[in-house]
């Protein structure tokens, strides 16, 4: 495995963890009607921006997935969690693995 692939995998895992955390915090904030750490409103705002951005990326992936013969639902959800790397994989195809 090349360094670029390892870094890509690390970023995908890190992104998935952060987006899952942002979803959990946002859900907790909604359930508690905004009383979850009110002093951290800027962090919540940034989390919402990340969620919206990833949702847009997931939607783009879901729309273009059939043209690449992939499942729109699975591709959209995957791209939502990993972000731009999911779109890059969709449009560029799988990364070739050379054994040099």
C-alpha positions as CSV (number, residue, x, y, z in Angstrom):
1,X,0.0,0.0,0.0
2,X,1.4,3.4,-1.0
3,X,1.7,6.4,1.3
4,X,-1.0,8.2,-0.6
5,X,-3.5,5.3,-0.2
6,X,-2.7,5.1,3.5
7,X,-3.2,8.8,4.0
8,X,-6.4,8.7,2.0
9,X,-7.7,5.8,4.2
10,X,-6.7,7.7,7.3
11,X,-8.6,10.8,6.2
12,X,-11.6,8.8,5.3
13,X,-11.7,7.2,8.8
14,X,-11.1,10.5,10.5
15,X,-13.8,12.2,8.4
16,X,-16.3,9.4,9.2
17,X,-15.6,9.7,12.9
18,X,-16.0,13.5,12.9
19,X,-19.2,13.4,10.8
20,X,-20.7,10.8,13.1
21,X,-19.8,12.9,16.1
22,X,-21.3,16.0,14.5
23,X,-24.5,14.1,13.9
24,X,-24.6,12.9,17.5
25,X,-23.9,16.4,18.9
26,X,-26.5,17.9,16.6
27,X,-29.1,15.3,17.6
28,X,-28.3,15.9,21.2
29,X,-28.6,19.7,20.7
30,X,-32.0,19.2,19.0
31,X,-33.3,16.9,21.7
32,X,-32.2,19.2,24.5
33,X,-33.6,22.2,22.6
34,X,-30.3,24.1,22.3
35,X,-29.2,23.8,25.9
36,X,-26.3,21.6,25.2
37,X,-23.2,23.8,25.9
38,X,-24.6,27.1,24.7
39,X,-21.1,28.7,25.0
40,X,-20.0,26.4,22.1
41,X,-22.4,27.8,19.6
42,X,-19.6,28.5,17.1
43,X,-18.5,24.8,17.2
44,X,-22.1,23.8,16.6
45,X,-22.4,26.2,13.7
46,X,-19.2,24.7,12.1
47,X,-20.5,21.2,12.6
48,X,-23.7,22.2,10.9
49,X,-21.8,23.6,7.9
50,X,-19.8,20.3,7.7
51,X,-23.0,18.3,7.8
52,X,-24.6,20.4,5.1
53,X,-21.5,20.2,2.9
54,X,-21.3,16.4,3.3
55,X,-25.0,16.1,2.6
56,X,-24.5,18.0,-0.7
57,X,-21.6,15.8,-1.6
58,X,-23.7,12.7,-0.8
59,X,-26.5,14.0,-3.0
60,X,-24.2,14.6,-5.9
61,X,-22.8,11.1,-5.5
62,X,-26.2,9.6,-5.4
63,X,-27.3,11.4,-8.6
64,X,-24.2,10.4,-10.5
65,X,-23.9,6.8,-9.1
66,X,-26.1,5.2,-11.7
67,X,-24.0,6.5,-14.6
68,X,-21.0,4.7,-13.0
69,X,-23.2,1.5,-12.4
70,X,-23.2,1.9,-8.7
71,X,-26.0,1.9,-6.1
72,X,-27.2,5.5,-5.5
73,X,-28.1,4.9,-1.9
74,X,-24.9,3.1,-0.9
75,X,-22.7,5.6,-2.8
76,X,-24.5,8.6,-1.4
77,X,-24.3,7.4,2.2
78,X,-20.6,6.4,1.8
79,X,-19.8,9.8,0.3
80,X,-21.7,11.6,3.0
81,X,-19.4,10.0,5.6
82,X,-16.1,10.2,3.8
83,X,-16.7,13.5,2.0
84,X,-14.8,14.6,-1.1
85,X,-12.8,11.4,-1.2
86,X,-16.0,9.5,-2.0
87,X,-16.7,11.8,-4.9
88,X,-13.1,11.4,-6.2
89,X,-13.5,7.7,-6.1
90,X,-16.8,7.9,-7.9
91,X,-15.5,10.0,-10.7
92,X,-11.9,8.6,-11.0
93,X,-12.7,5.0,-10.4
94,X,-10.8,2.7,-8.1
95,X,-7.2,3.5,-7.4
96,X,-4.8,1.2,-9.2
97,X,-2.6,-0.9,-6.9
98,X,0.8,-1.4,-8.4
99,X,3.1,-4.0,-6.9
100,X,6.4,-2.2,-7.7
